Amino acid sequence: MRGKKEHARLMIYSHDSFGLGHLRRCRAIAHSLVGHRKDLSILILSGSPIVGSFDFHGRVDFVRIPGVIKLRRGDYTSQNLDIGINDMLALRASIIHHTAEAFAPDIFLVDKEPLGLRGEVRDTLTMLKARGSTLVLGLRDVMDEPAKLAREWDRKKAIPALRDLYDHIWVYGPPDICDPLQGVPVPEAVRQKVTFTGYLRRTWSQATMPAPSIPAIGSQPYLLVTTGGGGDGASLIDWVLRAYEHDPQIPHPALMVLGPFMRTNLQADFMQREARLENVHAITFDAHIESLLAGAAGVVAMGGYNTFCEILSFDKPSIIVPRTVPRLEQYIRAARAEDLGLARMLVDDGKCAPHEMAQALRELPNQSRPSEVHIPGMLDGLSVVNGLVDQWLNQRTTSAAPLSLVNK
C-alpha cells in the first residue's frame, strides 16, 4: 500500500460501445468527487470515440481503449482497427488490466456491465480484489424489463460476480421511482450490497461553461430537442420537424441537437429541412449541453438516463419520446416519470402524427415542473457518492488494512 500522504486513487471503467450516456455519467461522478476531495485522483477507462471532445477537471484523466460498435444483430465489431472481434476484446482486456496494475486504484467503479464488455474486466476485478481494492458496480435506475435482464445476466454469469467480487452496488436513483433489480432473482447477500444514491444532479455555471451563441434564437425562450448521442434519434427529430412544418406558428422556436453519432446523411437531410423553417434551428453537438438546458423553456428528449437527470436538475417541463428497442429502459423510465407527474410521455406509434406533436409543443412551457413533485432524496446522488467515498478513504487513512477488509 502506498504512503498515507499520497493521493488516493479511483479508477472508473465505462465500456462505451456507442452513445454518450456511460461516459457522461462517469464524468459527472468524477468531477463531483475531485471537487469534494483534494486528495483524490481519478482515471476513467473509456471506449468512447469522442471522449477527447469533453473537458476534464484537474486530477481527472482518461485512457481511451480501442472502440467497438454493436451491430444490428447484437454482435460487436471493431470500430476502427481491421482486426477480428476476439483479438479486439483481448487487446481491450489487456489494456484495462495493465492500466489497473500500474494505477493501483483504491476503489474501482464499473459502470453498468458487471464483468465488462464480453467479460473483459473479469481478470482485472479478480486481480484488484486480491490486492484489497474496493470494487463497486454502478447501475442506472432502470436497466431493462426484469425478465430480459435476468436472462442477460444469467448468460453473462453476472450474479456470481455480484456475489463474490463486488463489495458494493450503487443504484443511481431513488428507490421510490425505480428499482433495477426488482423481479431479478438475486441472492439476499447481493441485495445487502445495494445503496440507492438518488439521481446524479447536474449543474451549470456561466463562469465555467459560457452559454453558446445561437444568433438565430437570440435571447428568446426556446424548446430544446435533444437525442443524446443521436445514433437512434432520427425518428424524434423527424417528428418535431414535421410538427413545425405542419404548424409554423408554434409560439416557441426549437433548438435541435442532432447528436454526434447520427448518420451524416440523416444530419444533412434534417439540416436542409431546418433551413426552410424560420422557427427551427439545429446544431450537431455541444459538449456543454447543460448550458442549453439551463436556457430552455422546455425539453423534448428520448429519455436516456443523463437527459432525465438534467431535466430534473434544471427543473424543466419535458416531453419524453422513449425508444422501445432493443431495450425498454427508456420506456419504463418515461412511463414511471409520467405516472409521478415528473414529465409527459409521447410514444412513437409508427405514425407520429404531426398535429399531436405540435399540440404537445404548444403546451410544453406551461406543463408542471418536476419540482412540484416531492420525492425524498431524488437528486442526492452525487452527495451520497461523495459521502460513501469519504467513509472508505477516511478508513484507509486510519488503518493499514486493505479497504475491502475494513468494509467486511
C-alpha positions in Angstrom: 0.0 0.0 0.0 1.2 3.5 -0.8 2.2 6.0 1.8 -0.6 7.9 3.5 0.4 11.3 2.1 -0.1 10.3 -1.5 -3.4 11.0 -3.2 -6.0 8.2 -3.1 -6.9 6.8 -6.5 -10.2 5.8 -8.1 -10.5 4.1 -11.5 -13.7 4.1 -13.4 -14.5 1.7 -16.3 -17.0 2.5 -18.9 -17.3 0.2 -21.9 -18.9 2.9 -24.2 -19.5 0.8 -27.3 -21.9 3.5 -28.6 -23.5 6.7 -27.4 -22.7 9.3 -24.7 -24.6 8.0 -21.6 -21.9 5.9 -19.9 -19.1 8.5 -20.4 -21.2 11.5 -19.3 -22.4 9.6 -16.1 -18.8 8.6 -15.2 -17.5 12.1 -15.9 -20.2 13.7 -13.6 -19.2 11.4 -10.8 -15.5 12.0 -11.2 -15.9 15.8 -11.3 -18.1 15.7 -8.2 -15.6 13.6 -6.3 -12.5 15.7 -7.1 -14.4 18.8 -6.3 -15.2 17.3 -2.9 -11.8 15.9 -2.1 -8.5 17.4 -2.7 -6.6 14.1 -2.0 -8.2 12.1 -4.9 -7.1 11.4 -8.4 -9.4 9.6 -10.9 -8.7 7.8 -14.1 -11.5 6.9 -16.5 -11.2 4.0 -18.9 -13.5 4.7 -21.9 -14.1 3.3 -25.3 -16.0 6.4 -26.5 -14.6 7.7 -29.8 -15.4 11.3 -28.7 -14.1 11.2 -25.1 -11.5 13.8 -26.1 -14.2 16.3 -27.0 -15.0 16.8 -23.4 -13.1 18.8 -20.9 -12.0 17.2 -17.6 -11.2 18.8 -14.3 -7.9 18.7 -12.6 -7.0 15.3 -11.2 -9.3 13.6 -13.6 -7.9 12.0 -16.8 -8.9 9.2 -19.2 -7.4 6.3 -21.1 -9.1 5.7 -24.4 -9.4 2.0 -25.1 -10.0 0.9 -28.7 -13.6 1.2 -29.7 -16.2 -1.3 -30.8 -19.6 -1.0 -32.4 -22.6 -3.1 -31.7 -24.2 -4.4 -34.9 -28.0 -4.7 -35.5 -27.9 -8.4 -34.9 -26.3 -7.9 -31.5 -22.7 -8.8 -32.4 -19.8 -6.4 -32.0 -17.1 -5.4 -34.4 -14.0 -3.2 -34.2 -14.8 0.5 -34.7 -11.6 1.5 -36.5 -9.0 -1.3 -36.4 -9.0 -4.0 -39.0 -8.8 -6.9 -36.6 -11.3 -9.6 -35.5 -13.6 -9.0 -32.5 -11.9 -11.7 -30.4 -8.5 -10.0 -30.9 -10.0 -6.6 -30.2 -11.6 -7.8 -26.9 -8.2 -9.4 -25.9 -6.5 -6.1 -26.7 -9.0 -4.1 -24.6 -8.8 -6.6 -21.7 -5.0 -6.3 -21.7 -5.1 -2.5 -21.7 -7.6 -2.5 -18.9 -5.7 -5.0 -16.8 -2.2 -3.4 -17.2 -3.7 0.1 -16.6 -5.2 -1.1 -13.3 -1.9 -2.8 -12.3 0.0 0.4 -12.9 -2.6 2.8 -11.5 -3.3 0.6 -8.4 -6.7 2.2 -7.6 -8.0 2.1 -4.0 -11.5 2.0 -5.5 -12.6 0.5 -8.8 -16.0 1.6 -10.1 -17.5 -0.3 -13.0 -20.4 1.3 -14.9 -23.4 -1.0 -15.7 -21.7 -4.1 -17.0 -20.7 -6.3 -14.1 -17.9 -8.1 -16.0 -17.4 -5.5 -18.7 -18.0 -6.0 -22.4 -17.9 -9.7 -23.1 -16.2 -10.3 -19.7 -13.2 -8.0 -20.4 -12.8 -6.8 -16.8 -13.2 -10.1 -15.1 -9.4 -10.7 -14.7 -9.0 -7.1 -13.6 -11.7 -7.4 -10.9 -10.1 -10.6 -9.6 -6.6 -9.0 -9.5 -7.8 -5.9 -7.7 -9.9 -7.9 -5.3 -6.7 -9.8 -4.3 -4.9 -6.5 -3.8 -7.6 -5.2 -1.5 -9.2 -2.6 -3.7 -12.8 -1.8 -3.0 -15.0 -2.9 -6.0 -18.2 -1.0 -6.8 -20.8 -1.6 -9.5 -22.8 1.4 -10.6 -26.3 0.8 -12.1 -28.8 3.1 -13.7 -32.2 3.4 -12.2 -33.6 1.2 -15.0 -31.6 -1.5 -16.8 -34.4 -3.3 -18.8 -37.5 -5.2 -18.3 -36.8 -7.7 -15.4 -37.3 -11.0 -17.4 -34.9 -9.8 -20.1 -32.3 -8.6 -17.7 -32.5 -11.8 -15.7 -31.8 -13.8 -18.9 -29.0 -11.5 -19.9 -27.2 -11.6 -16.5 -27.6 -15.4 -16.4 -26.0 -15.7 -19.8 -23.2 -13.4 -18.8 -22.7 -15.1 -15.4 -23.2 -11.7 -13.7 -24.8 -12.9 -10.5 -21.7 -14.8 -9.2 -19.7 -11.7 -9.9 -22.1 -9.6 -7.8 -22.0 -12.1 -5.0 -18.3 -13.0 -5.0 -16.3 -10.0 -6.4 -18.2 -6.7 -5.7 -18.2 -5.0 -2.3 -20.9 -2.5 -3.1 -23.6 -1.8 -5.7 -24.7 1.8 -6.3 -28.1 2.4 -8.0 -28.1 5.9 -9.4 -31.7 6.8 -8.5 -34.1 6.8 -5.5 -36.0 3.6 -4.6 -39.3 5.4 -4.8 -39.1 5.7 -8.6 -37.4 2.6 -10.0 -35.5 -0.5 -8.7 -33.4 -2.0 -11.5 -33.2 -5.4 -9.6 -36.9 -5.7 -9.0 -38.1 -9.0 -10.5 -34.5 -10.2 -11.0 -33.6 -13.3 -8.9 -30.5 -12.1 -7.0 -29.4 -13.5 -3.6 -30.2 -11.6 -0.4 -26.4 -11.2 0.1 -26.3 -9.2 -3.2 -29.3 -7.1 -2.1 -27.5 -6.2 1.1 -24.7 -4.5 -1.0 -27.1 -2.1 -2.7 -27.3 1.6 -2.0 -29.8 3.8 -3.7 -28.0 7.1 -4.2 -30.6 9.2 -5.9 -30.2 10.8 -9.3 -27.0 12.5 -10.2 -27.7 16.2 -10.1 -26.2 18.3 -12.9 -25.3 22.0 -12.6 -24.3 24.8 -14.8 -22.2 27.9 -14.1 -21.8 30.6 -16.8 -18.4 31.3 -15.3 -17.1 27.8 -16.2 -19.5 26.9 -19.1 -20.4 30.0 -21.1 -23.7 29.8 -22.9 -23.1 29.1 -26.6 -24.2 31.8 -29.0 -27.2 30.9 -31.1 -27.7 34.1 -33.1 -30.8 32.9 -34.9 -32.5 32.4 -31.5 -31.0 35.3 -29.6 -32.4 35.8 -26.1 -35.9 34.5 -26.7 -37.2 31.3 -25.0 -36.7 28.1 -27.0 -37.6 24.5 -26.8 -34.5 22.2 -26.7 -34.8 19.0 -28.7 -32.0 16.5 -27.8 -31.3 13.0 -28.9 -28.3 12.3 -26.7 -25.7 10.6 -28.9 -28.2 10.6 -31.8 -27.5 7.2 -33.1 -31.2 6.3 -32.8 -32.7 9.7 -32.6 -33.8 10.3 -36.2 -37.4 9.5 -35.5 -37.7 12.1 -32.8 -36.1 14.8 -34.9 -38.3 13.9 -37.9 -41.4 14.1 -35.7 -40.5 17.5 -34.3 -39.7 18.8 -37.8 -43.0 17.6 -39.2 -44.8 19.3 -36.3 -43.2 22.7 -37.2 -43.8 22.0 -40.9 -47.5 21.3 -40.1 -47.8 24.3 -37.7 -45.3 27.1 -38.4 -46.9 29.3 -35.7 -45.8 27.2 -32.7 -45.0 30.0 -30.3 -41.5 28.9 -29.2 -38.7 28.2 -31.6 -36.9 24.8 -31.5 -33.2 24.3 -31.0 -32.4 20.7 -32.1 -29.2 19.0 -31.1 -28.9 16.1 -33.5 -26.1 14.2 -31.8 -22.6 13.2 -32.9 -23.5 9.6 -33.7 -26.4 10.4 -36.0 -25.6 9.2 -39.6 -24.3 12.0 -41.7 -26.8 11.6 -44.5 -29.6 12.0 -41.9 -28.0 15.0 -40.4 -27.7 16.6 -43.9 -31.4 15.9 -44.6 -32.5 17.4 -41.3 -30.3 20.4 -41.8 -31.9 21.1 -45.2 -35.4 20.8 -43.7 -34.4 23.0 -40.8 -33.1 25.7 -43.1 -36.6 26.0 -44.7 -38.2 26.6 -41.3 -37.9 30.1 -39.7 -38.7 28.8 -36.2 -36.3 25.8 -36.1 -32.5 25.8 -35.7 -30.1 22.8 -35.5 -26.6 22.0 -34.3 -24.8 18.7 -34.3 -23.2 18.5 -30.9 -22.4 20.6 -27.8 -20.1 19.2 -25.1 -21.7 21.6 -22.7 -25.4 20.8 -23.3 -26.1 21.8 -19.6 -25.9 25.4 -20.7 -28.6 24.8 -23.4 -30.8 23.0 -20.9 -30.5 25.8 -18.5 -31.8 28.3 -21.0 -34.6 26.3 -22.4 -38.3 26.9 -21.8 -38.9 23.1 -22.2 -37.2 20.0 -23.3 -38.1 17.3 -25.8 -35.9 14.2 -25.4 -35.7 10.5 -25.8 -35.5 9.7 -22.1 -31.9 8.4 -21.6 -30.6 8.4 -18.0 -28.4 11.5 -18.3 -31.0 13.6 -20.1 -33.6 12.6 -17.4 -31.2 13.7 -14.7 -30.7 17.0 -16.5 -34.5 17.6 -16.8 -34.9 17.0 -13.1 -31.8 19.1 -12.2 -32.8 22.1 -14.2 -36.4 21.7 -13.3 -37.7 21.8 -16.9 -41.1 20.8 -18.2 -40.5 18.0 -20.7 -41.8 15.7 -23.3 -40.1 12.3 -23.4 -40.3 10.1 -26.5 -38.7 6.9 -25.4 -37.2 4.3 -27.7 -38.6 0.8 -27.2 -36.0 -1.3 -28.9 -33.6 -3.0 -28.3 -34.4 -2.3 -24.6 -37.5 -1.0 -22.8 -35.2 1.0 -20.4 -36.3 4.4 -21.7 -40.0 3.5 -21.9 -40.0 2.1 -18.3 -38.4 5.3 -17.0 -40.6 7.6 -19.0 -43.8 5.8 -18.1 -42.9 6.0 -14.4 -42.0 9.7 -14.7 -45.4 10.4 -16.3 -47.2 8.4 -13.6 -45.5 10.6 -11.0 -46.0 13.9 -12.8 -42.3 14.5 -13.5 -42.7 14.5 -17.3 -45.1 13.9 -20.2 -44.6 10.9 -22.4 -45.4 10.6 -26.1 -45.0 7.1 -27.6 -43.7 6.7 -31.2 -46.6 4.6 -32.6 -45.0 4.5 -36.1 -47.4 7.1 -37.4 -46.1 10.1 -35.4 -48.9 12.4 -36.2 -47.5 15.9 -36.7 -50.6 17.6 -35.1 -50.1 15.6 -32.0 -46.5 16.7 -31.5 -47.4 20.3 -32.5 -50.1 20.5 -29.8 -47.7 19.0 -27.2 -45.0 21.6 -28.2 -47.6 24.4 -27.7 -48.5 23.1 -24.3 -44.9 22.2 -23.2 -43.8 25.5 -21.5 -47.0 25.5 -19.4 -46.6 22.0 -18.1 -45.9 21.4 -14.4 -42.2 21.3 -13.4 -40.5 18.3 -11.7 -40.0 20.3 -8.5 -43.8 20.3 -7.9 -43.4 16.5 -7.1 -41.7 15.8 -3.8 -39.6 12.6 -3.8 -37.2 12.3 -0.9 -33.5 12.3 -1.9 -34.4 12.5 -5.6 -31.3 14.4 -6.7 -28.9 13.5 -3.9 -26.8 11.0 -6.0 -23.5 12.9 -6.1 -23.6 13.9 -2.5 -24.3 10.4 -1.4 -21.5 9.1 -3.6 -19.1 11.7 -2.1 -20.1 10.6 1.4 -19.5 6.9 0.7 -16.1 7.5 -0.8 -15.3 9.8 2.2 -16.2 6.9 4.5 -14.0 4.4 2.7 -11.0 6.7 2.2 -11.1 8.0 5.7 -10.9 4.4 6.9 -8.0 3.9 4.7 -6.0 6.7 6.4 -6.6 5.3 9.9 -6.0 1.6 9.1 -3.2 -0.3 7.3 -5.8 -3.0 6.4 -7.0 -3.0 2.8 -10.3 -1.3 2.2 -12.1 -4.4 1.2 -11.2 -6.0 4.6 -12.2 -2.9 6.5 -15.6 -2.9 4.8 -16.4 -6.5 5.8 
